[in-house]
Amino acid sequence: MNAQREVVVVRVPGSALAARDGLAELLAAYHLRTQAEKGEAVAGVEELPGRYRAEIADPRTAFAADTVLLAMSGDAAVGCLVVTAPAEGRSEVKRLWTAPEFRGLGIASRLVAAALAQAAESGTGAVRLSVWKWRAGAIALYERLGFARTDSWDERDLLVCMERPV
């Protein structure tokens, strides 16, 4: 049973990602689900917008300057989160995803906590993120972890922007 398996969070510099670390599969699931939730479902990765296909095809290049956090159950990646390199005193959390069969185990909370620790170690004063308005569970998680809504820095409709000091 999955709930009995130990899950550990590991940090990987984006430039050191391996081809078979499982991140590409997690990113594909994340982006396909997001497209469907936007009402723009696609049949496969090849139909995603180019910027998302690029992340999936080559995460090492896409996140070269960032830190990737992977939740691992044995040799399998079951969750991910990207922490961007600091810019203007902030890092950004992106691509938080937990495999559906591993949800409810606190993995997302652990990934965000690890992201906050990474940001603090890099000298960042704050961490920000954007989340789609319909992802009420994610918004509630971020609020429980100390993030507050802030003015949007993104022009896309239906995004909630949040930030918290480190």
C-alpha positions, 0 to 999 in steps of 0.5 A: 500500500502506498501510504506505508511507503516512506517518502523523502524530499530531495533537492536537485540543482536544475542543471544536475537533473537526470534524464530518468529522475521522473520529473518529466512524467510529473510535469506532463501530468501537471500540465495535462491536468492544468490544460483540462482544468482550463477547459482546453484539454489536449490528447497528449503532451505533443498538443501542449503549448510550446513552453510546457512541452519544452519543460517536459522534453528537457527539464534540465535546460528549462530549470537550469538556474533553479532548484527542483525538489522531488518527493521520492518513494523508493526510486519513484518520483511522486511529487515535485516543486520548482524553486526559482533562483532568487531575483529582486529578493524573491524566489518563486514556487512553481509546478507543485504536483503530487501524483494522485495516488500519493495525495493526502499524505502531506507531500505537498506541505513537505515540498513547500516547507523544503522550498521555503528552507531552500529560499532562506538558505539562498538569502531570499527575503520572500517566496511568491507563487501564482495558483489558478483560482479554481484550485481551492485546495492548493490556495487553502494549503498555501494560506495554512503555510503562511502565504497571503494574497497579493497584487497580481504580477501576472496578466493571465486571468484567473490567477491568484498571486500569493507571497510570504516572507521567509 
